[in-house]
Amino acid sequence: MRNFRNLSVWSKRHSLTLKIYSLTKTFPKDEIIGLASQMRRCAYSIPSNIAEGCGRNSTPDFKRFLVIAAGSSSELEYQLFLSKDLGYISEVLFKELESETIEIRKMLCSLAKKTGR
């Protein structure tokens, strides 16, 4: 069984999740059950899937959860883009968070490719 806390991609993802929670606190009140809630669920689902995959007893399961986490990273990337276009976040903050999200997705894809070789 793998320890998810030992994976740098999990640590980075957890850190980004905390940033998303902080960021969405500034969203308009009418977005609390909309975009803010969806971004939070998406953000925490990524490290959650990594952790769940680590808890599985098979390499194919671990790999499958990494792929699911990578897909959720793409979803979050869009939600950040939408937040920028709606004026909820600045261009500068968008680029910073987008860059982190893309880096994490690349790490997930790379780890998934290496897993099971």
C-alpha positions in Angstrom: 0.0 0.0 0.0 1.3 3.4 -0.9 1.4 6.4 1.4 -0.2 9.4 -0.5 1.5 11.9 1.8 4.8 10.8 0.3 3.8 11.8 -3.2 4.9 15.3 -4.2 1.9 15.6 -6.5 -0.4 15.0 -3.6 1.3 17.7 -1.5 1.1 20.2 -4.3 -2.5 19.4 -5.0 -3.4 19.8 -1.3 -1.7 23.2 -1.3 -3.6 24.3 -4.4 -6.9 23.0 -2.8 -6.3 25.3 0.2 -5.7 28.2 -2.2 -9.0 27.4 -4.0 -10.9 27.4 -0.7 -9.4 30.8 0.2 -10.1 32.2 -3.2 -13.7 31.1 -3.4 -14.5 32.8 -0.1 -14.2 36.1 -2.1 -16.8 35.1 -4.8 -20.2 36.7 -4.9 -22.7 35.3 -2.4 -24.9 34.1 -5.3 -22.0 31.8 -6.4 -21.7 30.0 -3.1 -23.9 27.1 -4.2 -22.7 27.5 -7.8 -19.2 28.0 -9.2 -17.5 28.3 -5.8 -19.0 25.1 -4.5 -18.1 23.2 -7.7 -14.5 24.5 -7.7 -14.1 23.4 -4.1 -15.5 19.9 -4.8 -13.3 19.6 -7.9 -10.2 20.9 -6.0 -10.5 18.4 -3.1 -11.5 15.5 -5.4 -8.1 15.6 -6.9 -6.0 14.9 -3.8 -8.8 12.6 -2.6 -8.5 10.5 -5.7 -4.8 10.3 -5.3 -5.2 9.2 -1.7 -7.9 6.6 -2.6 -5.7 5.2 -5.4 -2.8 4.8 -2.9 -5.1 2.9 -0.6 -6.0 0.4 -3.3 -4.1 -2.9 -3.4 -3.6 -3.0 -7.1 -1.4 -1.0 -9.5 -4.2 -0.8 -12.1 -6.6 0.8 -9.5 -3.9 3.3 -8.5 -3.3 4.2 -12.1 -7.1 4.6 -12.7 -7.4 7.0 -9.8 -4.5 9.1 -11.0 -6.2 9.4 -14.4 -9.5 10.5 -12.7 -7.5 13.1 -10.7 -5.9 14.4 -13.9 -9.4 14.7 -15.5 -10.5 16.7 -12.5 -7.5 19.0 -12.9 -8.7 19.8 -16.4 -12.2 20.6 -15.0 -10.6 22.9 -12.4 -8.6 24.6 -15.2 -11.8 25.5 -17.0 -13.5 26.7 -13.8 -10.5 29.0 -13.2 -10.9 30.3 -16.7 -14.6 30.9 -16.2 -13.9 32.7 -12.9 -11.5 35.0 -14.7 -14.0 35.8 -17.5 -16.7 36.5 -14.9 -14.4 39.0 -13.2 -14.1 37.0 -10.0 -10.3 36.6 -10.2 -7.6 38.8 -11.8 -5.7 37.8 -14.9 -2.5 37.6 -12.8 -4.1 35.2 -10.3 -5.7 33.2 -13.0 -2.3 32.6 -14.8 -0.7 31.6 -11.5 -3.4 29.1 -10.6 -3.7 27.8 -14.1 0.0 27.2 -14.3 -0.1 25.3 -11.0 -3.0 23.2 -12.2 -1.4 22.4 -15.5 1.9 21.4 -13.7 0.0 19.1 -11.4 -1.9 17.5 -14.3 1.4 16.8 -16.0 2.7 15.3 -12.9 -0.3 13.1 -12.6 -0.1 11.9 -16.2 3.6 11.2 -15.8 3.1 9.2 -12.7 0.2 7.3 -14.3 2.4 6.4 -17.3 5.3 5.3 -15.0 2.9 3.2 -12.9 2.7 -0.4 -13.9 5.7 -0.5 -16.1 
